[in-house]
Amino acid sequence: GDAEKIERTLRDLGFDKTINQVTGKFTRAMSSAVAVAKPAFTESLTSMSIKEAAKILVTDNPHAATDYFKNTMKPTLMAGFRPIMDSTIKTEGADKEWSNITSVYNSIPFINKPLENSLTDFLTARVIDGLFLMVANEEEQVRSKYALRKTDLMKKVFGYAEQELKKKIQPKNN
């Protein structure tokens, strides 16, 4: 949301070429950083208690697992992504371009939310946001579409969750 608004504003001001260069560099940095996520997901999953798993499973929140992972993984991901992002940003020279962009954007009158001056922090946070947006979309699809539950275990677990959720809701509706 914020990044899209920022990009649109700067493109409207004639910074198309700079935005295209910077977004290409961002994409390469993001691709490198996402490799760090797999061990963080594994660690978060293996440390999940049975009670936490049940709470995540039996809920009407279509993003309960995503919320859990985001809360438990964000510090690990920030620490893991930051060096990768910083290295790529400096190698690509994007930090200098970002400095120019933030100077222009933050000087626009009536901007109520100035841009983060640290490209590393800004980009690391956006990568994490993007990662969890993808996870949330996938979780919502699996929860709502039986055809996406590919394994017998997934069918059994989500079937159980749906039955339990119906039990929780039925007394409220009667």
FIKOLZA-1660 file (N, C-alpha, C; in steps of 0.1 Angstrom, whole numbers, plus 5000, padded with zeros to 4 digits):
% residues 174
   i   px   py   pz ch aa at
   1 5008 4988 5000  A  G  N
   1 5000 5000 5000  A  G CA
   1 5008 5012 5000  A  G  C
   2 5017 5014 5010  A  D  N
   2 5025 5026 5011  A  D CA
   2 5035 5027 5000  A  D  C
   3 5041 5016 4997  A  A  N
   3 5051 5016 4986  A  A CA
   3 5045 5019 4972  A  A  C
   4 5033 5014 4970  A  E  N
   4 5025 5017 4958  A  E CA
   4 5022 5032 4957  A  E  C
   5 5018 5038 4968  A  K  N
   5 5015 5052 4968  A  K CA
   5 5027 5061 4966  A  K  C
   6 5038 5057 4972  A  I  N
   6 5051 5064 4970  A  I CA
   6 5055 5063 4956  A  I  C
   7 5055 5051 4950  A  E  N
   7 5059 5049 4936  A  E CA
   7 5051 5058 4927  A  E  C
   8 5037 5058 4929  A  R  N
   8 5028 5065 4920  A  R CA
   8 5032 5080 4921  A  R  C
   9 5034 5085 4933  A  T  N
   9 5037 5099 4935  A  T CA
   9 5050 5103 4928  A  T  C
  10 5060 5095 4930  A  L  N
  10 5073 5098 4923  A  L CA
  10 5072 5097 4908  A  L  C
  11 5065 5087 4903  A  R  N
  11 5063 5086 4889  A  R CA
  11 5055 5098 4883  A  R  C
  12 5045 5103 4891  A  D  N
  12 5038 5115 4887  A  D CA
  12 5047 5127 4886  A  D  C
  13 5058 5127 4894  A  L  N
  13 5067 5138 4894  A  L CA
  13 5079 5136 4884  A  L  C
  14 5078 5125 4876  A  G  N
  14 5087 5124 4865  A  G CA
  14 5099 5115 4868  A  G  C
  15 5099 5107 4879  A  F  N
  15 5110 5099 4883  A  F CA
  15 5109 5084 4878  A  F  C
  16 5103 5082 4866  A  D  N
  16 5101 5069 4861  A  D CA
  16 5114 5061 4860  A  D  C
  17 5124 5067 4854  A  K  N
  17 5137 5059 4851  A  K CA
  17 5143 5055 4865  A  K  C
  18 5143 5065 4874  A  T  N
  18 5150 5062 4887  A  T CA
  18 5142 5051 4894  A  T  C
  19 5128 5052 4894  A  I  N
  19 5120 5042 4901  A  I CA
  19 5122 5028 4894  A  I  C
  20 5123 5027 4881  A  N  N
  20 5125 5015 4874  A  N CA
  20 5139 5009 4878  A  N  C
  21 5149 5017 4879  A  Q  N
  21 5162 5012 4883  A  Q CA
  21 5162 5007 4898  A  Q  C
  22 5156 5015 4906  A  V  N
  22 5156 5011 4921  A  V CA
  22 5148 4998 4923  A  V  C
  23 5136 4997 4916  A  T  N
  23 5127 4986 4919  A  T CA
  23 5134 4973 4913  A  T  C
  24 5142 4974 4902  A  G  N
  24 5149 4962 4898  A  G CA
  24 5159 4958 4908  A  G  C
  25 5166 4967 4914  A  K  N
  25 5176 4964 4924  A  K CA
  25 5169 4958 4937  A  K  C
  26 5158 4964 4940  A  F  N
  26 5150 4958 4952  A  F CA
  26 5146 4944 4949  A  F  C
  27 5142 4941 4937  A  T  N
  27 5138 4927 4934  A  T CA
  27 5149 4917 4936  A  T  C
  28 5161 4921 4931  A  R  N
  28 5172 4912 4933  A  R CA
  28 5176 4910 4947  A  R  C
  29 5175 4921 4955  A  A  N
  29 5179 4920 4969  A  A CA
  29 5168 4911 4977  A  A  C
  30 5156 4913 4973  A  M  N
  30 5145 4905 4979  A  M CA
  30 5146 4890 4976  A  M  C
  31 5150 4887 4964  A  S  N
  31 5152 4873 4961  A  S CA
  31 5162 4866 4969  A  S  C
  32 5173 4873 4971  A  S  N
  32 5184 4868 4980  A  S CA
  32 5180 4866 4994  A  S  C
  33 5172 4875 4999  A  A  N
  33 5168 4875 5013  A  A CA
  33 5158 4864 5017  A  A  C
  34 5149 4861 5007  A  V  N
  34 5139 4851 5010  A  V CA
  34 5144 4838 5014  A  V  C
  35 5156 4834 5009  A  A  N
  35 5162 4821 5013  A  A CA
  35 5164 4819 5028  A  A  C
  36 5165 4830 5035  A  V  N
  36 5166 4830 5050  A  V CA
  36 5153 4825 5056  A  V  C
  37 5142 4827 5050  A  A  N
  37 5129 4824 5056  A  A CA
  37 5126 4810 5060  A  A  C
  38 5131 4801 5051  A  K  N
  38 5128 4786 5053  A  K CA
  38 5132 4781 5067  A  K  C
  39 5144 4783 5071  A  P  N
  39 5148 4779 5085  A  P CA
  39 5140 4786 5096  A  P  C
  40 5136 4798 5094  A  A  N
  40 5129 4806 5104  A  A CA
  40 5115 4800 5105  A  A  C
  41 5109 4796 5094  A  F  N
  41 5096 4789 5094  A  F CA
  41 5097 4776 5101  A  F  C
  42 5107 4768 5098  A  T  N
  42 5109 4755 5105  A  T CA
  42 5110 4757 5120  A  T  C
  43 5118 4766 5124  A  E  N
  43 5121 4769 5138  A  E CA
  43 5108 4773 5145  A  E  C
  44 5100 4782 5139  A  S  N
  44 5088 4786 5145  A  S CA
  44 5078 4775 5146  A  S  C
  45 5077 4767 5135  A  L  N
  45 5068 4756 5135  A  L CA
  45 5071 4745 5146  A  L  C
  46 5084 4742 5147  A  T  N
  46 5088 4731 5157  A  T CA
  46 5087 4736 5171  A  T  C
  47 5087 4749 5173  A  S  N
  47 5085 4754 5187  A  S CA
  47 5071 4757 5190  A  S  C
  48 5061 4755 5181  A  M  N
  48 5047 4757 5184  A  M CA
  48 5042 4746 5193  A  M  C
  49 5034 4751 5203  A  S  N
  49 5028 4741 5212  A  S CA
  49 5015 4735 5206  A  S  C
  50 5011 4724 5211  A  I  N
  50 4998 4718 5207  A  I CA
  50 4987 4728 5209  A  I  C
  51 4987 4735 5220  A  K  N
  51 4976 4744 5223  A  K CA
  51 4976 4756 5213  A  K  C
  52 4988 4761 5209  A  E  N
  52 4989 4771 5199  A  E CA
  52 4984 4766 5186  A  E  C
  53 4988 4754 5182  A  A  N
  53 4984 4748 5170  A  A CA
  53 4968 4747 5169  A  A  C
  54 4962 4742 5180  A  A  N
  54 4948 4741 5180  A  A CA
  54 4941 4754 5179  A  A  C
  55 4946 4764 5186  A  K  N
  55 4941 4778 5185  A  K CA
  55 4941 4783 5171  A  K  C
  56 4952 4781 5164  A  I  N
  56 4954 4785 5150  A  I CA
  56 4945 4778 5141  A  I  C
  57 4943 4765 5143  A  L  N
  57 4935 4757 5134  A  L CA
  57 4920 4759 5136  A  L  C
  58 4915 4760 5148  A  V  N
  58 4901 4761 5150  A  V CA
  58 4898 4776 5153  A  V  C
  59 4896 4783 5142  A  T  N
  59 4893 4798 5143  A  T CA
  59 4886 4802 5131  A  T  C
  60 4879 4813 5132  A  D  N
  60 4874 4819 5120  A  D CA
  60 4883 4830 5114  A  D  C
  61 4895 4831 5120  A  N  N
  61 4905 4841 5114  A  N CA
  61 4912 4833 5102  A  N  C
  62 4910 4838 5090  A  P  N
  62 4916 4831 5079  A  P CA
  62 4931 4833 5078  A  P  C
  63 4937 4841 5087  A  H  N
  63 4951 4843 5087  A  H CA
  63 4957 4840 5100  A  H  C
  64 4951 4831 5108  A  A  N
  64 4956 4828 5121  A  A CA
  64 4971 4823 5121  A  A  C
  65 4974 4814 5112  A  A  N
  65 4987 4808 5111  A  A CA
  65 4997 4819 5107  A  A  C
  66 4993 4827 5097  A  T  N
  66 5002 4838 5092  A  T CA
  66 5005 4847 5104  A  T  C
  67 4995 4851 5111  A  D  N
  67 4997 4860 5123  A  D CA
  67 5006 4854 5133  A  D  C
  68 5005 4841 5136  A  Y  N
  68 5014 4834 5145  A  Y CA
  68 5028 4835 5140  A  Y  C
  69 5030 4831 5127  A  F  N
  69 5044 4831 5121  A  F CA
  69 5050 4845 5121  A  F  C
  70 5042 4854 5117  A  K  N
  70 5047 4868 5117  A  K CA
  70 5052 4873 5131  A  K  C
  71 5043 4870 5141  A  N  N
  71 5047 4874 5155  A  N CA
  71 5060 4867 5160  A  N  C
  72 5061 4854 5156  A  T  N
  72 5072 4846 5162  A  T CA
  72 5085 4848 5153  A  T  C
  73 5083 4851 5140  A  M  N
  73 5095 4851 5131  A  M CA
  73 5100 4865 5128  A  M  C
  74 5093 4875 5130  A  K  N
  74 5097 4889 5125  A  K CA
  74 5111 4893 5130  A  K  C
  75 5114 4891 5143  A  P  N
  75 5128 4895 5147  A  P CA
  75 5139 4887 5140  A  P  C
  76 5136 4874 5139  A  T  N
  76 5146 4865 5132  A  T CA
  76 5148 4869 5118  A  T  C
  77 5137 4872 5111  A  L  N
  77 5137 4875 5097  A  L CA
  77 5144 4889 5095  A  L  C
  78 5141 4898 5104  A  M  N
  78 5148 4912 5103  A  M CA
  78 5163 4910 5104  A  M  C
  79 5167 4902 5114  A  A  N
  79 5181 4900 5116  A  A CA
  79 5188 4892 5105  A  A  C
  80 5181 4883 5099  A  G  N
  80 5186 4875 5088  A  G CA
  80 5186 4882 5075  A  G  C
  81 5176 4890 5072  A  F  N
  81 5174 4897 5060  A  F CA
  81 5183 4910 5059  A  F  C
  82 5185 4916 5070  A  R  N
  82 5192 4929 5070  A  R CA
  82 5206 4929 5063  A  R  C
  83 5214 4919 5067  A  P  N
  83 5228 4919 5061  A  P CA
  83 5227 4916 5046  A  P  C
  84 5218 4908 5042  A  I  N
  84 5217 4904 5027  A  I CA
  84 5212 4917 5020  A  I  C
  85 5202 4923 5025  A  M  N
  85 5196 4935 5019  A  M CA
  85 5207 4946 5018  A  M  C
  86 5214 4948 5029  A  D  N
  86 5224 4959 5030  A  D CA
  86 5235 4956 5020  A  D  C
  87 5240 4944 5019  A  S  N
  87 5250 4941 5009  A  S CA
  87 5246 4943 4995  A  S  C
  88 5234 4938 4992  A  T  N
  88 5229 4940 4978  A  T CA
  88 5227 4955 4975  A  T  C
  89 5221 4962 4985  A  I  N
  89 5218 4976 4983  A  I CA
  89 5231 4984 4980  A  I  C
  90 5241 4981 4988  A  K  N
  90 5254 4988 4986  A  K CA
  90 5261 4984 4973  A  K  C
  91 5261 4971 4970  A  T  N
  91 5267 4966 4957  A  T CA
  91 5260 4972 4945  A  T  C
  92 5247 4974 4946  A  E  N
  92 5239 4979 4935  A  E CA
  92 5239 4994 4934  A  E  C
  93 5244 5000 4945  A  G  N
  93 5244 5015 4946  A  G CA
  93 5230 5021 4948  A  G  C
  94 5221 5013 4952  A  A  N
  94 5207 5017 4954  A  A CA
  94 5205 5026 4966  A  A  C
  95 5215 5026 4976  A  D  N
  95 5214 5034 4987  A  D CA
  95 5215 5049 4984  A  D  C
  96 5223 5052 4974  A  K  N
  96 5225 5066 4969  A  K CA
  96 5212 5071 4962  A  K  C
  97 5206 5062 4954  A  E  N
  97 5194 5065 4947  A  E CA
  97 5183 5067 4957  A  E  C
  98 5182 5058 4967  A  W  N
  98 5172 5059 4977  A  W CA
  98 5173 5072 4984  A  W  C
  99 5185 5076 4987  A  S  N
  99 5186 5089 4994  A  S CA
  99 5180 5101 4986  A  S  C
 100 5183 5100 4973  A  N  N
 100 5177 5110 4964  A  N CA
 100 5161 5110 4964  A  N  C
 101 5156 5097 4964  A  I  N
 101 5142 5096 4964  A  I CA
 101 5136 5100 4977  A  I  C
 102 5141 5097 4988  A  T  N
 102 5136 5101 5001  A  T CA
 102 5136 5116 5002  A  T  C
 103 5147 5122 4998  A  S  N
 103 5148 5137 4999  A  S CA
 103 5137 5143 4991  A  S  C
 104 5135 5139 4979  A  V  N
 104 5124 5145 4971  A  V CA
 104 5110 5142 4977  A  V  C
 105 5108 5129 4980  A  Y  N
 105 5095 5125 4985  A  Y CA
 105 5092 5132 4999  A  Y  C
 106 5101 5132 5008  A  N  N
 106 5099 5138 5021  A  N CA
 106 5098 5153 5021  A  N  C
 107 5102 5160 5010  A  S  N
 107 5101 5174 5008  A  S CA
 107 5087 5178 5002  A  S  C
 108 5079 5169 4998  A  I  N
 108 5066 5172 4992  A  I CA
 108 5057 5177 5003  A  I  C
 109 5051 5188 5001  A  P  N
 109 5041 5193 5012  A  P CA
 109 5030 5184 5014  A  P  C
 110 5025 5183 5026  A  F  N
 110 5014 5175 5030  A  F CA
 110 5016 5160 5030  A  F  C
 111 5028 5156 5029  A  I  N
 111 5031 5142 5031  A  I CA
 111 5030 5139 5046  A  I  C
 112 5021 5130 5050  A  N  N
 112 5018 5128 5064  A  N CA
 112 5027 5117 5070  A  N  C
 113 5033 5109 5061  A  K  N
 113 5041 5098 5065  A  K CA
 113 5054 5098 5057  A  K  C
 114 5065 5104 5063  A  P  N
 114 5077 5105 5055  A  P CA
 114 5083 5091 5053  A  P  C
 115 5092 5090 5043  A  L  N
 115 5098 5077 5040  A  L CA
 115 5110 5075 5050  A  L  C
 116 5112 5062 5053  A  E  N
 116 5123 5058 5061  A  E CA
 116 5136 5061 5053  A  E  C
 117 5145 5068 5060  A  N  N
 117 5158 5072 5053  A  N CA
 117 5167 5060 5051  A  N  C
 118 5166 5050 5059  A  S  N
 118 5175 5038 5058  A  S CA
 118 5168 5029 5048  A  S  C
 119 5174 5027 5036  A  L  N
 119 5169 5018 5026  A  L CA
 119 5169 5004 5031  A  L  C
 120 5179 5000 5039  A  T  N
 120 5180 4986 5044  A  T CA
 120 5168 4983 5053  A  T  C
 121 5165 4992 5062  A  D  N
 121 5154 4990 5071  A  D CA
 121 5141 4990 5063  A  D  C
 122 5139 5000 5054  A  F  N
 122 5127 5001 5046  A  F CA
 122 5125 4988 5038  A  F  C
 123 5135 4984 5031  A  L  N
 123 5134 4973 5022  A  L CA
 123 5132 4960 5030  A  L  C
 124 5139 4958 5041  A  T  N
 124 5138 4946 5049  A  T CA
 124 5124 4945 5054  A  T  C
 125 5118 4956 5059  A  A  N
 125 5104 4955 5063  A  A CA
 125 5094 4952 5052  A  A  C
 126 5097 4958 5040  A  R  N
 126 5088 4955 5029  A  R CA
 126 5089 4940 5024  A  R  C
 127 5101 4935 5024  A  V  N
 127 5103 4921 5021  A  V CA
 127 5095 4912 5030  A  V  C
 128 5096 4915 5043  A  I  N
 128 5088 4907 5053  A  I CA
 128 5073 4909 5051  A  I  C
 129 5069 4921 5049  A  D  N
 129 5055 4923 5046  A  D CA
 129 5050 4915 5034  A  D  C
 130 5058 4916 5023  A  G  N
 130 5055 4908 5011  A  G CA
 130 5054 4893 5013  A  G  C
 131 5064 4888 5021  A  L  N
 131 5064 4874 5024  A  L CA
 131 5052 4870 5031  A  L  C
 132 5048 4877 5041  A  F  N
 132 5036 4873 5049  A  F CA
 132 5023 4876 5042  A  F  C
 133 5023 4885 5032  A  L  N
 133 5011 4887 5024  A  L CA
 133 5009 4875 5015  A  L  C
 134 5020 4869 5010  A  M  N
 134 5019 4857 5002  A  M CA
 134 5014 4845 5010  A  M  C
 135 5020 4844 5022  A  V  N
 135 5016 4833 5032  A  V CA
 135 5001 4835 5035  A  V  C
 136 4997 4847 5038  A  A  N
 136 4983 4849 5042  A  A CA
 136 4973 4845 5030  A  A  C
 137 4977 4849 5018  A  N  N
 137 4969 4845 5007  A  N CA
 137 4968 4830 5005  A  N  C
 138 4979 4823 5007  A  E  N
 138 4979 4809 5006  A  E CA
 138 4971 4802 5017  A  E  C
 139 4973 4807 5029  A  E  N
 139 4965 4802 5040  A  E CA
 139 4950 4804 5038  A  E  C
 140 4946 4815 5034  A  E  N
 140 4932 4818 5031  A  E CA
 140 4927 4808 5021  A  E  C
 141 4934 4806 5010  A  Q  N
 141 4930 4796 5000  A  Q CA
 141 4929 4782 5005  A  Q  C
 142 4938 4778 5013  A  V  N
 142 4938 4764 5018  A  V CA
 142 4926 4762 5028  A  V  C
 143 4924 4773 5036  A  R  N
 143 4913 4772 5045  A  R CA
 143 4899 4772 5038  A  R  C
 144 4898 4779 5027  A  S  N
 144 4885 4780 5021  A  S CA
 144 4882 4771 5009  A  S  C
 145 4892 4765 5004  A  K  N
 145 4890 4756 4992  A  K CA
 145 4895 4742 4994  A  K  C
 146 4886 4733 4995  A  Y  N
 146 4889 4719 4998  A  Y CA
 146 4899 4713 4988  A  Y  C
 147 4898 4717 4975  A  A  N
 147 4906 4712 4964  A  A CA
 147 4921 4715 4967  A  A  C
 148 4924 4725 4974  A  L  N
 148 4938 4728 4977  A  L CA
 148 4944 4720 4988  A  L  C
 149 4936 4713 4995  A  R  N
 149 4941 4704 5006  A  R CA
 149 4946 4691 4999  A  R  C
 150 4958 4691 4995  A  K  N
 150 4964 4680 4987  A  K CA
 150 4966 4667 4994  A  K  C
 151 4970 4667 5006  A  T  N
 151 4973 4655 5013  A  T CA
 151 4962 4650 5022  A  T  C
 152 4962 4637 5025  A  D  N
 152 4951 4632 5034  A  D CA
 152 4952 4638 5048  A  D  C
 153 4964 4641 5052  A  L  N
 153 4966 4648 5065  A  L CA
 153 4959 4662 5065  A  L  C
 154 4962 4669 5054  A  M  N
 154 4956 4683 5053  A  M CA
 154 4940 4682 5053  A  M  C
 155 4935 4672 5046  A  K  N
 155 4921 4670 5045  A  K CA
 155 4915 4667 5059  A  K  C
 156 4922 4658 5066  A  K  N
 156 4917 4654 5079  A  K CA
 156 4918 4665 5089  A  K  C
 157 4929 4672 5089  A  V  N
 157 4931 4683 5099  A  V CA
 157 4922 4694 5097  A  V  C
 158 4920 4699 5084  A  F  N
 158 4911 4710 5082  A  F CA
 158 4896 4706 5083  A  F  C
 159 4893 4693 5080  A  G  N
 159 4880 4688 5082  A  G CA
 159 4876 4688 5097  A  G  C
 160 4886 4684 5105  A  Y  N
 160 4884 4684 5120  A  Y CA
 160 4882 4699 5124  A  Y  C
 161 4890 4708 5119  A  A  N
 161 4889 4722 5123  A  A CA
 161 4875 4728 5119  A  A  C
 162 4870 4724 5107  A  E  N
 162 4857 4729 5103  A  E CA
 162 4846 4724 5112  A  E  C
 163 4847 4711 5116  A  Q  N
 163 4837 4706 5125  A  Q CA
 163 4837 4713 5138  A  Q  C
 164 4849 4715 5144  A  E  N
 164 4850 4721 5157  A  E CA
 164 4846 4736 5156  A  E  C
 165 4848 4742 5146  A  L  N
 165 4844 4756 5144  A  L CA
 165 4829 4757 5143  A  L  C
 166 4823 4748 5136  A  K  N
 166 4808 4747 5135  A  K CA
 166 4802 4745 5149  A  K  C
 167 4808 4736 5158  A  K  N
 167 4803 4734 5171  A  K CA
 167 4804 4747 5180  A  K  C
 168 4815 4755 5178  A  K  N
 168 4817 4767 5185  A  K CA
 168 4806 4777 5181  A  K  C
 169 4803 4777 5168  A  I  N
 169 4794 4788 5163  A  I CA
 169 4779 4784 5165  A  I  C
 170 4775 4771 5164  A  Q  N
 170 4761 4767 5165  A  Q CA
 170 4755 4771 5178  A  Q  C
 171 4760 4770 5190  A  P  N
 171 4753 4774 5202  A  P CA
 171 4750 4789 5201  A  P  C
 172 4759 4797 5195  A  K  N
 172 4756 4812 5195  A  K CA
 172 4745 4815 5185  A  K  C
 173 4742 4807 5175  A  N  N
 173 4732 4809 5166  A  N CA
 173 4718 4804 5170  A  N  C
 174 4718 4795 5180  A  N  N
 174 4705 4789 5184  A  N CA
 174 4698 4797 5194  A  N  C
% end
